[in-house]
Amino acid sequence: MRLVFPLILAVFASQSTDAQEILGWPTDKTPSGTKLIYELSDGSTRVREVSYDNSGNPVLKVSTDIEENYNDNKVSHTIFADIMGNVTSLEYQPGRYETYTPHNCSRVLGHCEYTFTNIKGREFKRVTESQIQGDWLIEIVKSESGTELWTTRRQFSKDGFLQRLEHFGSYDDSRFEMTLKKVVRPYAIEPSERKP
């Protein structure tokens, strides 16, 4: 399964913080046209350009062939998320989707379950358990039978962007890291501006 990590929780100061205050997509800081520039563990760069659908849900176009000015990049896939930033589907080519029903649980503390459907239509049940440890959100993902599949650690900036991600496979030695290097906004954001 391909993993995506759309972006967003605020920095975790303590366990006592209300979950609804720390979970969610920072719409007020990410107007349409915002570009999030990430460096991956293999040294490559990814650009996620933000837009919104008619319901106000985030849509991120992910580019792999990066131009110096981060414009006119080749889109490798598109991430569709719900209003909280949980991923609901990925589109790799027109009509070729991976889906998460109801979503991929990446913004849910505690216990959560979803169904992942790959491009070929095969379904996999997933169970997640997430908790806050220091300034990290730790997510353990298991199969329906309880086999641990992977662990993902996410750290967030003071602006609520995914600052760093570390992914560890449980049944192999796979490891993946992603670090936010730059946020490029299309214009200055006024404090009262809430809608994209």
N, C-alpha and C positions, 0 to 999 in steps of 0.2 A: 504494500500500500504506500502510495506517495503521501508524504506529510506536508502540510502547509500550516503556516502559523500566522494568520492574519494579524493582528497586532493588538493587543491592547488591554491593559489593566493599569491601574495607577500603581505607584510604588507602595509596597506593603510595609507599613510602619510597625504594625503589631497584630497579633491574633485577634484582638478585641475590636478591630475595625469592622463596621457593618459591611457585609458582603455586597449589598447593593450599591454601596458607595465606591467600592474598588473595582467592581466588574463592569465592563462595558466599553464601547467604542467612543473615543473622544471627538464627537462630531464637531464640537466648537473649535477644535484645533486642527481639523483635517478637512478643509473645504475641497470641493471637486478640483482636480488638477494637482493636488499635493502629491509629491513623489517621495517615497521612502527608499533610501539607498542602503542596501545591505551587503556586507561582505560575508561570504561563505567560508567554511573551513578549508576548502580546496583553493582558496585565493580568488575565486571568481566573484563577480558582482551581480546582484539582482536589483532591479528597480520595480517597485510596486506603485503604480499610479492609481490614485483613489478617485472614484466617482460614486454616484448613488443611483439606485433604481427609483421608480416612481413612489415606492413606499418609504423611502429614506434609508434603505438598507445599503451597507457598504458593498461596492464592487471594486475589485482590485485587479488590474491588468499587470501581469508579471512579465517583465522583459529579461531576456538572457543575453542578447547581443546589444551591448551598451555603447551608445555614442557618448562622446566626451561631455556634451551638454545635457545628456539624459533625455534628449528628444528623438523622435522618430526611431524608437527602438523596436526590435522584433519581439512581438508578444508570444510567449511560449504557452501560457494558459491564463485563464481568468478565474479568479476566486469570487464566489458569491457567498455573502454572509448574512446573518440576521442582524437586527438592530443592536444586539449586544456584542457582535463581532464573532459569534460562533459560525464556523463554516457550514454551509448547507450543500454546496456543490462546487465542483471544478469543471471547467470546460477546456478541453485540450484542442479540439477542432470543432467547427460548427456541428452540433448534434452529437458529439462524443463527450459524455459526462461521467464523472464519478460523483456519487451523491452520499450524503449523510442525513439520515432520518431519525429524529427531527433535525439534528445538527451534530457537530463533532464533539460537543461537550467541553471544548477548550476554555470556555469562560464560566464553568460551573464548579463551584467548590463542593467537596464531598462526593457523594455517589451519583453517577449518571450513566445512562445506557443509550446506545444508538445502533443503527444498522448502516453499515458501509456497503454500497453497491458499486462494484468496479465497472469499467468500460464495457466489459463483456456481459454484464448483467448478473454476475455472481454476488450473492449477499453474504455478509459476515457480521455477526453480532459482536459488539464491543462493549466492555464495561470499564468505566474510568473511576478512579478515586483520586481526588486532588486535595492538597492541603498547603497552607502557607508555612514556610520555614525561613525565618529571617526576612530578607527581601526577595525571596524566590517563591514562585508558585511551582510546586512539584506535582506532576500528574503521572500516575501509573495506569497503563492501559492493559487490560486482560481480554482474553477470548471469552466466549460464552461459557466454556468449561472451566474457566478460572486460571488458565495458563497465562503467566505474565509475558507480555509481548514486548513492551518497551516502556521506558521512563523518559519524560520530557521535563526539563527545568527551564522556567522562563523568568527573566529579570526585566523590570520595567523602569523607564526613565521618569523623572518628576513630571513630565508632560503627559504621561500615560501611554507612551509608545513602547512597543517591545524593543528593549535595549539589547538583550542577549538571549539566545536560545541554545540549549544543549540537549541533544537527543541521544539516548543509549539503547541499543537493541538488547533484549534480555536473553535471546536464544542464540545470538551470534555476537561478534565483537564490533558490530557496526556502531559508528559514532558520527554525529553531524552537528555542526555548530554554525550559528548565524549571528552576526553583530551589526547593529544599526550604526552606520557611519555618518549619515546626513539626512536631514529633512528639508525638502525644497517646497516651499509654499508658493502658490501662484500670485499672492498679494498679501499685504498686511492684514491681520485679523483684528477687528474691533472687538472689545470685551463683550459688547452686547450681541455680537453675531453668533447665532446658535444654529442656523440652518445652512446646509451646503449650498 
